[in-house]
Amino acid sequence: MEAQEIRTLSEEAHADVSEVGKLLGLEASFAKKKFSTETVDAFVGLLNEALDGNAKAHYLLKEAAVVADFPLLFADVLDRSVMAQWATSIPAWQSYTKIGSMRDFRGSKTLGIEGMGAILDEVGERAEYPERAPSEETPITRQIKKYGARFGISFETVINDDLGLLRDLPQKLVVAARRSEALAVSKLYVGTAGFNTAVYNDATYDNIVNQHAGAAANNPPLSIAGLSDAFTVLGNHTDIDGFPLIIDAVTLVVPTALEVAAMNIMNATTLRVATGGGAYDEVNQLDVRNWMNGRLNVVVDPYIGMTATSNAATTWFLFASTSAARPAIQLDYLAGHETPELFSKVPDAARVGGGTVPESFHTDEQQFKVRHIYGTTVIDPRATVASNGTGS
């Protein structure tokens, strides 16, 4: 029903209980039993205020979850049970994402100096030492933002919740906050076609596993040979002065479809590889102890498929450990607010004779909200490589 129709109805049938009952979706006979003329007058007045744009009227009409919102939960059925929730999956993104903090919302510049790490020049007797000219790197801007949600629940809904199903609703807001940050991290490196092309770029970073970057194959699927190529590409990366990056450990990030393949590689007792630089065949091969289970940490990111519309089941990534001086990606929290914060509205009602109640004085509802403050940033794409797994 359009707003003007509601307004017309309320003006023409200001105190007509049955008409207001229709607005609420109630049978006329039921409405006449439940609503007095005074109640109807109050409702129509509140409705008119809402139609005129009164924010408080909108709030009073719409914010609280009421019994009618849960027809099955509060149905008049004796034999009921509560359905168990799915386990909440929060990826272990902390193992390949550096955690930082910021003092406020104004943004922060991460600065660097380049041009000072090259090999020292020989200095002759009584000769002047050669001077170096450092320069500033392009600063990286880090920014945090505030995220959140809230909900209200009516007094009647709380009373009628004989199964206790609604008690965990506030905690679900915290789960939503954790899921939000996990998906934000995933979107830094995942793109619609697999890897994020803004992070993984041949021309700028040489961090796609392909022949251009030194691999034997283009975008190999996850395998011992593919990982060998990925280590080669990652090991070829150098700093601004041309020196190799020091990487002590690596995290392999895979979608759920590659979990079995990744764990098979990690838990194999030996690896069968080609010897030397020769081709792999029945003669030219070597069985070695599986050194990868001491070099790799495997993380399954189930959020990859929420961003990638193609190659979601085949794309995989290597990240230098967060102990590296420059991580690939970073997530910052507001200092002092590193975890989701759950709030309940301070009650503004008290019983006559003493004692507060959790409900609002005006509406008999309880209000909850969650606040989470964080921001994600790409720091150095040279600390990661990726393959979309489409090669053979």
LOMIDREN-486831 format. One record per residue: residue number from 1; z, x, y of N, C-alpha, C in turn. Coordinates in pm, whole numbers, m for minus. Example, Ala and Ser with C-alpha at 12.3 -4.5 7.8 and 13.67 -1.06 7.14 Angstrom:
<pts>
   num     n.pz     n.px     n.py    ca.pz    ca.px    ca.py     c.pz     c.px     c.py
     1      780     1319     m569      780     1230     m450      780     1320     m330
     2      708     1285     m225      714     1367     m106      787     1290        3
</pts>
This chain:
<pts>
   num     n.pz     n.px     n.py    ca.pz    ca.px    ca.py     c.pz     c.px     c.py
     1        0       85     m119        0        0        0        0       88      124
     2      m87       58      222      m96      136      343       25      113      432
     3       49      209      521      165      200      610      158       75      698
     4       38       42      750       26      m74      837       55     m203      763
     5       14     m209      634       43     m327      554      193     m344      534
     6      262     m230      510      408     m236      494      473     m282      623
     7      424     m230      736      481     m267      865      461     m417      890
     8      341     m466      862      313     m608      882      402     m695      795
     9      416     m651      668      500     m726      576      644     m730      624
    10      692     m616      670      832     m610      713      855     m694      837
    11      755     m704      925      770     m784     1046      764     m932     1014
    12      675     m970      922      658    m1112      891      765    m1166      795
    13      820    m1076      715      921    m1121      618     1044    m1033      629
    14     1096    m1027      750     1202     m932      782     1323     m948      691
    15     1358    m1069      658     1477    m1092      577     1444    m1159      445
    16     1322    m1150      403     1280    m1213      279     1307    m1119      163
    17     1408    m1150       84     1451    m1062      m23     1342    m1040     m127
    18     1271    m1144     m162     1170    m1132     m267     1056    m1040     m225
    19     1017    m1048      m95      908     m962      m47      949     m816      m47
    20     1073     m789       m4     1121     m651       m7     1134     m604     m150
    21     1173     m694     m239     1178     m658     m380     1044     m613     m432
    22      938     m681     m386      805     m639     m427      773     m498     m380
    23      817     m468     m258      796     m333     m206      859     m228     m296
    24      971     m265     m354     1042     m171     m440      996     m181     m585
    25      901     m270     m614      852     m285     m751      947     m363     m839
    26     1028     m453     m780     1127     m528     m857     1082     m673     m874
    27     1128     m734     m982     1104     m877    m1001     1181     m955     m895
    28     1125    m1067     m850     1186    m1144     m742     1326    m1192     m778
    29     1342    m1238     m904     1473    m1289     m946     1576    m1177     m946
    30     1534    m1059     m988     1626     m945     m989     1662     m903     m848
    31     1563     m905     m760     1587     m864     m621     1687     m955     m553
    32     1676    m1086     m578     1767    m1180     m512     1911    m1161     m558
    33     1929    m1115     m683     2063    m1090     m733     2123     m963     m673
    34     2037     m863     m647     2087     m731     m611     2094     m706     m461
    35     2016     m781     m379     2009     m750     m237     2059     m867     m153
    36     2148     m835      m61     2191     m935       36     2097     m929      156
    37     2107    m1030      244     2024    m1031      365     2053     m908      451
    38     2182     m869      458     2219     m753      538     2156     m626      480
    39     2157     m618      348     2098     m499      284     1949     m492      314
    40     1882     m607      305     1739     m611      331     1710     m573      475
    41     1792     m627      569     1773     m592      710     1784     m441      731
    42     1884     m381      668     1904     m237      682     1786     m159      624
    43     1739     m206      508     1625     m138      445     1500     m146      532
    44     1471     m268      584     1352     m286      666     1361     m201      792
    45     1480     m196      851     1497     m112      969     1471       34      938
    46     1523       82      825     1501      221      785     1353      246      756
    47     1288      146      695     1146      159      664     1063      168      791
    48     1094       86      889     1022       91     1016     1041      225     1086
    49     1162      278     1080     1186      409     1141     1105      518     1072
    50     1096      509      941     1016      607      867      870      597      905
    51      819      474      919      679      455      957      651      505     1098
    52      753      503     1183      738      554     1319      752      707     1326
    53      772      771     1211      778      916     1208      917      975     1216
    54     1021      892     1202     1157      943     1208     1186     1028     1084
    55     1211     1158     1106     1228     1251      994     1350     1217      909
    56     1458     1177      975     1579     1144      900     1556     1023      811
    57     1482      924      861     1453      806      781     1370      844      658
    58     1272      931      678     1195      981      564     1286     1049      463
    59     1377     1129      514     1470     1203      429     1555     1107      345
    60     1611     1003      413     1697      910      343     1620      828      239
    61     1493      801      267     1414      720      175     1364      798       55
    62     1334      927       72     1254      995      m28     1320     1112      m99
    63     1421     1175      m39     1463     1305      m90     1537     1299     m223
    64     1625     1205     m241     1713     1207     m359     1641     1156     m483
    65     1665     1225     m594     1620     1174     m723     1713     1060     m762
    66     1656      946     m799     1736      828     m829     1713      787     m973
    67     1790      689    m1017     1783      643    m1155     1641      601    m1192
    68     1572      535    m1098     1437      486    m1126     1339      599    m1154
    69     1370      720    m1111     1281      833    m1137     1285      878    m1282
    70     1386      833    m1357     1403      876    m1495     1415      755    m1587
    71     1309      675    m1602     1320      550    m1680     1357      573    m1825
    72     1317      684    m1884     1351      708    m2024     1490      767    m2040
    73     1527      853    m1945     1659      916    m1953     1771      814    m1944
    74     1751      713    m1861     1856      614    m1839     1823      478    m1903
    75     1735      479    m2002     1700      354    m2070     1820      304    m2151
    76     1821      174    m2173     1931      113    m2247     1907      126    m2397
    77     1914      250    m2445     1891      281    m2586     2013      357    m2637
    78     2064      317    m2753     2186      378    m2803     2163      515    m2864
    79     2055      531    m2940     2031      655    m3013     1932      741    m2937
    80     1983      838    m2864     1897      928    m2787     1945     1071    m2809
    81     1854     1166    m2784     1891     1308    m2792     1815     1383    m2684
    82     1863     1500    m2655     1803     1582    m2550     1705     1680    m2613
    83     1583     1684    m2559     1483     1777    m2609     1514     1918    m2558
    84     1510     2015    m2646     1537     2154    m2605     1426     2205    m2513
    85     1464     2294    m2423     1367     2353    m2332     1302     2475    m2397
    86     1178     2504    m2353     1115     2629    m2394     1193     2745    m2333
    87     1196     2854    m2407     1259     2974    m2352     1181     3020    m2230
    88     1252     3067    m2130     1189     3114    m2008     1144     3259    m2027
    89     1016     3282    m2011      960     3416    m2031      945     3487    m1898
    90     1023     3587    m1876     1014     3669    m1756      967     3808    m1798
    91      844     3847    m1765      794     3977    m1810      878     4093    m1760
    92      876     4200    m1837      952     4320    m1800      872     4403    m1701
    93      836     4339    m1589      753     4409    m1491      826     4522    m1421
    94      958     4522    m1431     1033     4629    m1366     1002     4767    m1424
    95      950     4773    m1546      924     4903    m1609      801     4972    m1551
    96      716     4899    m1480      599     4963    m1419      584     4929    m1271
    97      683     4863    m1215      682     4826    m1074      805     4884    m1007
    98      785     4960     m903      899     5018     m831      970     4908     m752
    99     1102     4911     m752     1183     4814     m678     1233     4880     m550
   100     1206     4815     m438     1253     4866     m309     1328     4758     m233
   101     1365     4789     m110     1435     4692      m27     1394     4712      119
   102     1408     4606      196     1377     4610      338     1491     4546      416
   103     1506     4589      539     1619     4543      619     1595     4408      685
   104     1468     4373      712     1439     4247      778     1298     4203      747
   105     1252     4099      817     1123     4039      789     1010     4099      873
   106     1040     4198      957      940     4244     1051      833     4334      990
   107      847     4369      865      748     4457      802      790     4601      815
   108      737     4683      727      774     4824      724      650     4907      696
   109      639     5021      762      529     5113      741      575     5227      651
   110      504     5247      541      529     5361      453      431     5471      490
   111      484     5584      535      401     5690      591      398     5811      499
   112      295     5893      514      283     6014      435      211     6123      512
   113      236     6247      473      170     6364      533       83     6429      428
   114      m40     6462      463     m130     6526      369     m179     6660      425
   115     m230     6741      334     m290     6866      377     m198     6986      377
   116      m82     6978      310       13     7090      312       39     7147      173
   117      m18     7089       69       20     7129      m66      m79     7219     m136
   118     m179     7267      m67     m278     7354     m130     m218     7492     m161
   119     m287     7567     m246     m242     7701     m284     m227     7790     m161
   120     m119     7870     m163      m93     7958      m50     m197     8070      m44
   121     m232     8109       76     m327     8218       96     m255     8353       90
   122     m326     8454       46     m271     8589       48     m263     8638      191
   123     m153     8706      223     m132     8757      358     m129     8909      352
   124     m220     8971      424     m226     9118      425     m115     9179      506
   125     m101     9310      493        4     9383      567      m19     9369      716
   126       86     9326      785       87     9306      929      m14     9199      976
   127      m64     9123      881     m158     9017      918      m81     8888      949
   128     m142     8807     1029      m81     8679     1062      m91     8583      944
   129       13     8503      934       11     8399      832      m86     8289      876
   130     m172     8244      787     m265     8138      825     m190     8007      852
   131     m234     7936      952     m169     7811      991     m236     7692      921
   132     m153     7598      885     m205     7477      824     m191     7360      921
   133     m281     7266      907     m281     7151      998     m259     7024      919
   134     m135     6981      907     m109     6856      834     m163     6736      912
   135     m188     6631      841     m235     6507      904     m165     6388      839
   136     m165     6281      913      m99     6160      862     m193     6082      769
   137     m134     6031      661     m209     5940      575     m210     5801      638
   138     m304     5722      595     m308     5582      641     m180     5511      597
   139     m103     5458      690       24     5394      651        2     5270      567
   140       97     5242      481       95     5123      396      198     5025      452
   141      155     4903      476      244     4801      531      307     4719      419
   142      439     4716      419      513     4633      323      577     4517      399
   143      573     4400      338      622     4280      406      692     4190      305
   144      805     4138      343      874     4041      258      862     3902      321
   145      869     3801      235      864     3663      281      971     3582      208
   146      997     3467      264     1099     3378      208     1032     3267      129
   147     1085     3243        9     1034     3137      m78     1150     3048     m121
   148     1123     2924     m152     1233     2839     m195     1189     2697     m227
   149     1286     2617     m265     1265     2475     m296     1401     2408     m292
   150     1401     2277     m284     1527     2203     m286     1506     2069     m355
   151     1614     2006     m393     1607     1871     m447     1741     1802     m426
   152     1735     1671     m426     1855     1590     m413     1869     1499     m533
   153     1990     1459     m560     2015     1370     m674     2120     1268     m633
   154     2098     1143     m667     2185     1036     m621     2313     1027     m703
   155     2411      962     m645     2540      940     m712     2520      860     m841
   156     2434      756     m835     2410      673     m952     2348      754    m1065
   157     2257      845    m1029     2191      926    m1131     2290     1017    m1201
   158     2381     1075    m1125     2484     1163    m1183     2573     1083    m1278
   159     2615      966    m1234     2704      882    m1316     2635      840    m1445
   160     2507      805    m1437     2436      754    m1554     2385      863    m1649
   161     2405      987    m1612     2355     1098    m1695     2453     1124    m1809
   162     2458     1032    m1906     2553     1045    m2016     2517     1158    m2112
   163     2390     1205    m2109     2351     1315    m2195     2373     1452    m2129
   164     2406     1452    m2003     2426     1578    m1933     2298     1656    m1910
   165     2184     1586    m1912     2055     1655    m1902     2030     1710    m1764
   166     2088     1650    m1661     2059     1690    m1524     2150     1802    m1473
   167     2246     1842    m1552     2340     1944    m1506     2272     2079    m1485
   168     2164     2103    m1561     2097     2233    m1552     1987     2235    m1448
   169     1965     2125    m1377     1856     2122    m1280     1869     2230    m1172
   170     1987     2253    m1114     1996     2360    m1015     1956     2497    m1072
   171     1996     2526    m1197     1962     2654    m1257     1812     2668    m1278
   172     1743     2557    m1294     1598     2563    m1311     1530     2615    m1185
   173     1592     2595    m1070     1539     2651     m947     1542     2803     m950
   174     1646     2859    m1011     1655     3005    m1025     1546     3055    m1119
   175     1523     2981    m1226     1415     3017    m1318     1282     3016    m1244
   176     1261     2915    m1159     1137     2907    m1082     1121     3028     m990
   177     1232     3075     m933     1226     3192     m846     1186     3317     m924
   178     1243     3335    m1042     1209     3451    m1123     1064     3446    m1170
   179     1018     3327    m1205      878     3314    m1244      786     3345    m1127
   180      826     3305    m1008      742     3327     m890      723     3476     m863
   181      830     3553     m871      816     3696     m844      737     3765     m954
   182      754     3721    m1080      679     3781    m1189      529     3756    m1174
   183      492     3633    m1135      351     3602    m1115      295     3678     m995
   184      377     3696     m890      331     3771     m773      300     3915     m809
   185      383     3977     m894      356     4113     m940      228     4116    m1021
   186      211     4021    m1111       92     4018    m1196      m35     4006    m1113
   187      m30     3925    m1008     m149     3905     m926     m188     4030     m847
   188      m99     4127     m836     m135     4252     m768     m243     4326     m845
   189     m236     4327     m976     m330     4407    m1054     m427     4325    m1138
   190     m404     4195    m1152     m493     4109    m1229     m587     4035    m1135
   191     m715     4031    m1171     m815     3957    m1094     m876     3847    m1178
   192     m967     3773    m1121    m1026     3660    m1193    m1106     3705    m1314
   193    m1166     3824    m1308    m1248     3872    m1420    m1175     3976    m1505
   194    m1046     3984    m1491     m967     4082    m1567     m879     4162    m1475
   195     m923     4282    m1439     m845     4361    m1345     m886     4328    m1201
   196     m794     4351    m1108     m816     4325     m966     m906     4434     m909
   197    m1026     4397     m867    m1122     4496     m819    m1082     4559     m686
   198     m984     4502     m617     m934     4566     m495     m845     4685     m529
   199     m788     4686     m649     m701     4795     m693     m778     4892     m782
   200     m861     4838     m871     m936     4920     m964    m1080     4930     m915
   201    m1115     5050     m867    m1242     5069     m798    m1299     5207     m832
   202    m1421     5208     m881    m1486     5335     m918    m1506     5427     m800
   203    m1561     5371     m694    m1602     5455     m581    m1483     5518     m510
   204    m1372     5445     m503    m1258     5493     m425    m1152     5563     m509
   205    m1121     5508     m625    m1006     5558     m702    m1041     5614     m839
   206    m1160     5588     m891    m1197     5634    m1027    m1093     5591    m1131
   207    m1045     5469    m1120     m937     5427    m1211     m977     5313    m1305
   208    m1107     5294    m1325    m1157     5206    m1430    m1195     5293    m1548
   209    m1153     5255    m1668    m1181     5337    m1786    m1330     5322    m1821
   210    m1409     5416    m1773    m1552     5417    m1804    m1605     5560    m1794
   211    m1731     5576    m1825    m1790     5711    m1829    m1795     5775    m1691
   212    m1806     5692    m1588    m1807     5747    m1452    m1678     5823    m1421
   213    m1567     5773    m1477    m1438     5836    m1452    m1398     5939    m1557
   214    m1488     5969    m1653    m1459     6072    m1752    m1432     6022    m1891
   215    m1437     5888    m1912    m1413     5832    m2045    m1537     5844    m2131
   216    m1520     5832    m2262    m1633     5837    m2354    m1706     5704    m2362
   217    m1639     5595    m2327    m1698     5462    m2336    m1668     5383    m2210
   218    m1744     5279    m2187    m1724     5193    m2071    m1638     5072    m2109
   219    m1526     5057    m2039    m1434     4945    m2063    m1408     4923    m2212
   220    m1354     5023    m2280    m1332     5010    m2425    m1223     4908    m2455
   221    m1230     4844    m2571    m1120     4756    m2613     m998     4839    m2644
   222     m884     4771    m2655     m759     4842    m2683     m764     4899    m2824
   223     m752     5029    m2834     m757     5101    m2962     m709     5243    m2935
   224     m699     5322    m3041     m662     5462    m3024     m766     5532    m2938
   225     m894     5507    m2968    m1001     5569    m2891     m998     5522    m2746
   226     m973     5391    m2724     m966     5339    m2588     m850     5398    m2510
   227     m735     5410    m2574     m621     5472    m2508     m646     5619    m2478
   228     m715     5686    m2569     m750     5826    m2543     m834     5837    m2417
   229     m931     5746    m2402    m1013     5745    m2281     m929     5715    m2157
   230     m836     5620    m2170     m753     5584    m2055     m665     5700    m2011
   231     m608     5773    m2109     m528     5890    m2074     m613     5997    m2006
   232     m737     6009    m2049     m827     6106    m1986     m852     6069    m1840
   233     m881     5941    m1816     m907     5897    m1679     m783     5913    m1592
   234     m667     5873    m1644     m543     5886    m1567     m511     6032    m1541
   235     m535     6119    m1642     m506     6262    m1626     m600     6332    m1531
   236     m717     6274    m1504     m811     6335    m1410     m777     6309    m1264
   237     m682     6220    m1238     m647     6188    m1100     m572     6304    m1035
   238     m602     6326     m910     m539     6434     m835     m483     6380     m704
   239     m393     6458     m645     m340     6420     m514     m439     6461     m405
   240     m399     6445     m280     m489     6470     m168     m528     6617     m158
   241     m448     6706     m217     m477     6849     m213     m551     6896     m337
   242     m587     6801     m424     m667     6836     m542     m586     6879     m662
   243     m455     6860     m661     m372     6899     m774     m344     6778     m864
   244     m334     6800     m995     m314     6687    m1087     m182     6616    m1061
   245     m186     6485    m1081      m64     6405    m1067       28     6431    m1186
   246      155     6445    m1161      253     6467    m1267      306     6333    m1313
   247      273     6297    m1437      313     6167    m1493      387     6193    m1624
   248      514     6160    m1626      597     6192    m1743      597     6083    m1849
   249      568     5960    m1811      565     5849    m1907      470     5742    m1856
   250      422     5659    m1948      320     5560    m1914      357     5426    m1978
   251      331     5317    m1906      351     5183    m1960      216     5119    m1987
   252      200     5069    m2108       81     4994    m2145      111     4845    m2126
   253       34     4779    m2040       53     4636    m2012      m63     4560    m2073
   254      m30     4462    m2156     m133     4386    m2228     m107     4237    m2216
   255     m210     4154    m2233     m189     4009    m2244     m134     3974    m2380
   256      m92     3851    m2398      m34     3810    m2526     m133     3826    m2641
   257     m263     3813    m2614     m363     3824    m2720     m372     3964    m2777
   258     m326     4064    m2702     m333     4203    m2748     m199     4258    m2793
   259      m98     4172    m2802       34     4220    m2841       33     4281    m2981
   260      m31     4215    m3075      m34     4266    m3213     m104     4400    m3219
   261     m219     4411    m3152     m293     4537    m3152     m208     4648    m3091
   262     m139     4618    m2979      m57     4720    m2913       59     4762    m3002
   263      126     4667    m3066      240     4701    m3149      197     4773    m3277
   264       79     4741    m3329       29     4815    m3445        6     4961    m3411
   265      m49     4985    m3293      m71     5123    m3249       63     5194    m3230
   266      158     5126    m3169      286     5189    m3139      367     5217    m3266
   267      352     5135    m3368      435     5147    m3487      365     5212    m3605
   268      244     5258    m3585      177     5332    m3691      250     5464    m3714
   269      259     5507    m3838      329     5633    m3868      240     5753    m3836
   270      109     5738    m3856       16     5847    m3825     m106     5789    m3755
   271     m179     5877    m3687     m303     5840    m3621     m416     5922    m3683
   272     m527     5857    m3710     m645     5926    m3762     m744     5942    m3647
   273     m768     6065    m3608     m851     6093    m3491     m955     6198    m3525
   274    m1055     6209    m3438    m1157     6312    m3456    m1096     6449    m3422
   275    m1139     6551    m3493    m1089     6686    m3466    m1169     6751    m3355
   276    m1101     6836    m3279    m1169     6912    m3175    m1250     6823    m3084
   277    m1374     6866    m3057    m1461     6787    m2973    m1571     6721    m3052
   278    m1562     6724    m3184    m1669     6669    m3267    m1662     6518    m3278
   279    m1768     6463    m3336    m1774     6319    m3355    m1682     6278    m3470
   280    m1634     6154    m3463    m1546     6103    m3568    m1630     6061    m3689
   281    m1600     6117    m3805    m1665     6076    m3929    m1569     6106    m4044
   282    m1614     6084    m4167    m1526     6100    m4282    m1483     6245    m4302
   283    m1559     6338    m4251    m1528     6480    m4270    m1454     6536    m4150
   284    m1503     6502    m4032    m1451     6561    m3909    m1339     6473    m3853
   285    m1223     6472    m3920    m1112     6388    m3877     m980     6458    m3903
   286     m876     6401    m3842     m744     6464    m3849     m637     6355    m3848
   287     m542     6364    m3941     m427     6274    m3942     m312     6342    m3869
   288     m258     6273    m3766     m150     6332    m3686      m34     6234    m3677
   289       83     6287    m3652      200     6201    m3629      175     6116    m3505
   290      218     5992    m3509      193     5900    m3397      277     5941    m3276
   291      214     6020    m3190      284     6068    m3070      291     5961    m2961
   292      212     5853    m2975      207     5754    m2867      335     5673    m2854
   293      410     5658    m2967      534     5580    m2955      641     5654    m2877
   294      618     5782    m2847      709     5854    m2759      654     5871    m2620
   295      530     5831    m2601      462     5849    m2473      441     5716    m2401
   296      427     5609    m2479      394     5478    m2424      510     5380    m2434
   297      521     5295    m2336      610     5179    m2338      521     5057    m2327
   298      533     4962    m2419      445     4845    m2421      514     4726    m2356
   299      443     4660    m2265      492     4539    m2200      384     4431    m2214
   300      424     4315    m2262      334     4201    m2271      353     4114    m2147
   301      245     4095    m2074      250     4013    m1953      180     3880    m1979
   302      256     3774    m2007      194     3643    m2035      134     3577    m1912
   303      156     3635    m1794      104     3577    m1671      m39     3622    m1641
   304      m94     3714    m1720     m230     3760    m1696     m328     3644    m1700
   305     m311     3554    m1797     m402     3442    m1812     m391     3338    m1701
   306     m287     3345    m1618     m274     3252    m1507     m360     3292    m1388
   307     m409     3417    m1389     m494     3466    m1281     m636     3492    m1329
   308     m649     3558    m1444     m781     3592    m1497     m847     3470    m1559
   309     m966     3436    m1511    m1041     3325    m1568    m1139     3373    m1674
   310    m1162     3503    m1681    m1243     3562    m1787    m1181     3696    m1824
   311    m1205     3740    m1946    m1150     3866    m1999     m998     3867    m2001
   312     m936     3750    m1994     m790     3744    m1992     m729     3792    m2123
   313     m802     3780    m2233     m749     3818    m2364     m783     3960    m2402
   314     m863     4031    m2321     m908     4165    m2360     m871     4274    m2260
   315     m832     4238    m2137     m802     4338    m2034     m666     4402    m2059
   316     m660     4533    m2041     m533     4605    m2057     m521     4714    m1951
   317     m398     4759    m1929     m367     4846    m1816     m274     4959    m1859
   318     m287     5073    m1795     m189     5180    m1804     m130     5204    m1665
   319        3     5214    m1659       73     5242    m1534      160     5366    m1551
   320      155     5455    m1454      251     5565    m1452      390     5508    m1435
   321      489     5572    m1494      625     5521    m1488      673     5515    m1344
   322      771     5430    m1320      822     5412    m1184      899     5533    m1134
   323      924     5631    m1222      989     5754    m1176      890     5844    m1104
   324      761     5811    m1112      661     5888    m1038      689     5877     m889
   325      656     5984     m817      682     5985     m673      612     5870     m603
   326      491     5838     m650      415     5727     m591      377     5628     m701
   327      442     5516     m706      406     5416     m807      277     5345     m769
   328      219     5277     m864       99     5199     m835      133     5077     m749
   329      240     5008     m784      277     4885     m713      427     4882     m689
   330      466     4801     m593      608     4793     m557      644     4651     m518
   331      765     4612     m553      822     4484     m508      947     4514     m427
   332      953     4458     m308     1068     4477     m219     1148     4348     m206
   333     1280     4363     m202     1369     4252     m171     1429     4274      m33
   334     1478     4169       26     1559     4182      146     1692     4244      107
   335     1732     4349      174     1856     4418      140     1974     4320      143
   336     2050     4322       35     2163     4232       22     2128     4097      m37
   337     1999     4075      m63     1954     3947     m119     1855     3975     m231
   338     1897     4057     m327     1806     4104     m431     1784     4005     m543
   339     1861     3899     m548     1847     3800     m654     1828     3662     m593
   340     1772     3567     m669     1761     3430     m617     1898     3376     m581
   341     1905     3305     m470     2032     3250     m422     2028     3098     m430
   342     2125     3042     m499     2133     2897     m518     2240     2839     m427
   343     2206     2731     m356     2297     2672     m259     2317     2523     m291
   344     2432     2473     m259     2455     2329     m258     2504     2291     m119
   345     2463     2174      m73     2498     2130       60     2647     2100       68
   346     2711     2150      172     2854     2125      191     2875     1976      212
   347     2965     1914      135     2985     1769      150     3042     1735      287
   348     2999     1619      338     3050     1575      469     3129     1445      455
   349     3188     1428      337     3267     1308      314     3400     1344      250
   350     3500     1265      276     3632     1283      216     3691     1147      186
   351     3766     1141       78     3830     1014       43     3943      984      142
   352     3960      859      170     4075      818      251     4201      847      170
   353     4289      922      226     4409      963      154     4402     1107      107
   354     4281     1171      125     4270     1312       92     4174     1339      m22
   355     4112     1455      m18     4021     1495     m124     3875     1481      m85
   356     3798     1587     m104     3656     1583      m72     3575     1540     m194
   357     3453     1499     m169     3361     1461     m276     3231     1540     m254
   358     3152     1563     m359     3031     1641     m342     2915     1566     m280
   359     2927     1433     m265     2814     1355     m217     2812     1346      m65
   360     2693     1314      m14     2676     1290      129     2748     1162      170
   361     2804     1162      290     2871     1044      342     2773      928      360
   362     2651      958      407     2555      853      441     2477      802      321
   363     2448      888      224     2355      847      118     2409      863      m24
   364     2529      916      m40     2586      937     m174     2499     1027     m262
   365     2435     1125     m204     2354     1216     m283     2406     1359     m271
   366     2368     1442     m367     2398     1584     m364     2267     1660     m342
   367     2274     1766     m263     2155     1845     m231     2172     1989     m280
   368     2064     2044     m339     2062     2182     m386     1935     2249     m336
   369     1942     2380     m317     1822     2455     m283     1833     2596     m339
   370     1717     2659     m357     1712     2798     m398     1634     2876     m292
   371     1678     2997     m267     1610     3085     m171     1588     3220     m237
   372     1466     3270     m225     1435     3401     m282     1345     3474     m183
   373     1378     3599     m154     1308     3676      m51     1254     3804     m114
   374     1124     3819     m112     1062     3937     m172      920     3955     m118
   375      861     4068     m146      723     4094     m110      666     4198     m206
   376      537     4191     m235      472     4283     m326      365     4362     m253
   377      348     4489     m292      255     4578     m223      191     4674     m322
   378       62     4699     m306       m6     4806     m379       22     4937     m305
   379       79     5035     m375      115     5162     m312        7     5267     m336
   380      m22     5301     m461     m122     5405     m490     m196     5370     m618
   381     m319     5322     m608     m397     5284     m727     m427     5401     m822
   382     m408     5524     m776     m432     5638     m865     m326     5648     m975
   383     m219     5572     m963     m113     5574    m1064     m136     5472    m1174
   384     m255     5414    m1180     m286     5316    m1284     m434     5320    m1317
   385     m467     5283    m1442     m606     5267    m1484     m615     5138    m1565
   386     m738     5085    m1577     m753     4958    m1649     m889     4952    m1717
   387     m894     4872    m1822    m1018     4840    m1892    m1021     4690    m1915
   388    m1136     4627    m1893    m1144     4484    m1920    m1174     4455    m2067
   389    m1189     4562    m2147    m1202     4547    m2292    m1333     4490    m2340
   390    m1435     4484    m2254    m1562     4423    m2295    m1658     4521    m2360
   391    m1623     4652    m2357    m1711     4751    m2418    m1699     4748    m2569
   392    m1782     4827    m2635    m1780     4831    m2781    m1742     4969    m2829
</pts>
